[in-house]
Amino acid sequence: MVKKSFISVISQEEKEENRGSVEFQILSLTNRIRKLSSHLELHRKDYLSQRGLRKILGKRQRLLSYLSKKNRMHYKELINQLGIRELKTR
């Protein structure tokens, strides 16, 4: 499965208005994760970038769990658009 390197799900006007929304934050974190992942494929021993990637993954995970509790419909739509899997429930 080939994923797009950068995703533009939100239009340009919505980007200017909704930069603080949870959906936009998850979208931008996903783009940063994909960019860092491609960097780490070339530079396997870049441990500082690995740490940054883990921090970004944790932040996105927390935002996704918040969104799933707040609005399940938007959560399902967003994970389908981004091509990421659903959270595991404990």
C-alpha positions in Angstrom: 0.0 0.0 0.0 1.6 3.3 -1.1 0.7 6.3 0.9 0.9 9.9 -0.3 3.9 11.7 1.2 1.8 14.9 2.0 -1.9 15.0 2.5 -4.1 17.9 1.6 -7.5 17.0 2.9 -8.3 20.5 4.1 -8.7 23.3 1.6 -6.5 26.4 1.8 -9.3 28.6 3.2 -10.0 26.1 6.0 -6.3 25.9 6.8 -6.3 29.7 7.6 -9.4 29.5 9.8 -9.0 26.2 11.6 -5.3 25.9 12.5 -6.2 25.1 16.1 -8.7 22.4 15.4 -8.0 18.9 16.5 -8.4 17.6 12.9 -5.9 20.1 11.5 -3.4 19.3 14.3 -3.7 15.6 13.5 -3.3 16.2 9.8 -0.1 18.3 10.3 1.4 15.8 12.7 0.7 13.0 10.2 2.6 15.0 7.6 5.5 15.5 9.9 5.5 11.8 10.8 5.7 10.8 7.2 8.4 13.2 6.5 10.5 12.0 9.5 9.9 8.4 8.6 11.3 8.9 5.1 14.3 10.7 6.7 14.9 7.8 9.0 14.9 5.3 6.1 18.1 7.1 4.9 19.6 7.9 8.3 19.0 4.9 10.5 21.3 6.0 13.3 19.8 9.4 13.8 18.7 8.9 17.3 17.5 12.4 18.0 15.1 12.2 15.0 13.9 8.9 16.3 13.1 10.5 19.7 11.3 13.3 18.0 9.3 10.9 15.9 8.3 9.0 19.1 7.2 12.3 20.7 5.1 13.3 17.7 3.5 9.8 17.5 2.5 10.1 21.2 1.0 13.5 20.7 -1.0 12.3 17.6 -2.1 9.3 19.6 -3.4 11.5 22.4 -5.2 13.8 20.0 -6.8 10.8 18.2 -8.0 9.4 21.5 -9.5 12.8 22.5 -11.2 13.1 19.1 -12.6 9.6 19.4 -14.1 10.4 22.7 -15.5 13.8 21.6 -16.8 13.1 18.1 -16.7 9.5 16.9 -18.0 10.4 13.4 -15.2 12.9 12.7 -12.7 10.5 14.1 -13.7 7.7 11.7 -13.8 10.1 8.7 -10.3 11.4 9.6 -8.6 8.0 10.0 -10.1 6.9 6.7 -8.9 10.0 4.9 -5.4 9.8 6.4 -5.1 6.0 5.9 -4.1 5.3 9.5 -5.5 2.5 11.6 -8.0 2.8 14.4 -7.0 3.1 18.0 -6.9 -0.1 20.1 -9.3 0.1 23.1 -8.1 -1.0 26.4 
